Amino acid sequence: MPRMQVYLPEDLYRVVKELGLPASELLQEAVRVEARRRQILAATDEYLTELIAEVGEPSAEDEAWAKDLVDRIVRRAGAATD
């Protein structure tokens, strides 16, 4: 198995030691999550590029409609957690 040495700032090193955290496992999971996040972002960018090529750039009205929709969803989600 390949090995890699990783350096932590002192505050994080202290937390890992004080809490007895499994540093290697945490790093592996963090790298997996970050790699997946970047894959999803790249796929999203690719999809949007293809969509814009197919249907064109959104109009100002489209963007206003989308912003309003997102605002309503966020308000409802906030109300549901209160």
C-alpha positions, 0 to 999 in steps of 0.5 A: 500500500502506498504511503504518504506523510501528512502534516497538520497545523498544531491545533489540528494535531492536538485535537486528533491526539486529545480526542484519539481520532483515527487520523488516517481513516479521517483523511481517507474519507475526506479525500474520497468526499472531496474527490466526489464533490469535484467530480459532481461539480465537473459533471454539473459544469459539463451538463450546463455547457451542453444545456446552454448549447442546446437551449441557449443562455437563460434570459433575465426573466428566467434568472429572476424566476429561478431566484424567486423559486430558490428564495421560496424554497429556502423560506419554506425550509427555514419555516419547517425547521422552526 
